[in-house]
Amino acid sequence: MAHFLVVGLGNPGKQYANTWHNLGALALKKIESINQTLHQEVKKQSNFILLQPKNFMNLSGIDVQQYCEKYKIPPENVIVLCDDIYIERGKIKVSKCNGDGGHNGLRSITQTLMSNAYTKIRIGAKPLDINQKGNTADYVLSQIDSNMEEILQEAAEKALELIS
């Protein structure tokens, strides 16, 4: 039986695949490749389940809640990988029991679980140009820089450390 649910936040669809808002989903793919289980969207492991919600970001909590209920995983054992425009690129922040920081995916999860006791692995996506942040939606839905591979790998490894 799974003890942890590891969630990679992102929007569905090819047009969003390599955007800043999909950093969580991209980090989840790194975990999948580390564990050599890249053949399913959701793969049950010995002690954890990997989940990329099928809904758009602001409805992510629906899938998370369904998996928590189905596999009897408490919020304390949920780990969410996501982007954060307030953290410098190349940085990662791990936190638990704090707010959503304005992130709609985290807000949805907190609301549906009725708890903020889950772990958040926030991947820095802060704009290099402060003027870029003017329209947040346009920025987070723009394509990521090619140099993000290393930080995605680091985020994946942090998630695996938390569940091992």
Secondary structure, 3 states (H helix, E strand, C coil): CCCEEEEECCCCCHHHCCEHHHHHHHHHHHHHHHCCCCCCCCEECCCEEEECCCCCHHHHHHHHHHHHHHHCCCHHHEEEEEEECCCCCCCEEEEECCCCCCCHHHHHHHHHHCCCCCEEEEEECCCCCHHHHHCHHHHHCCECCHHHHHHHHHHHHHHHHHHC
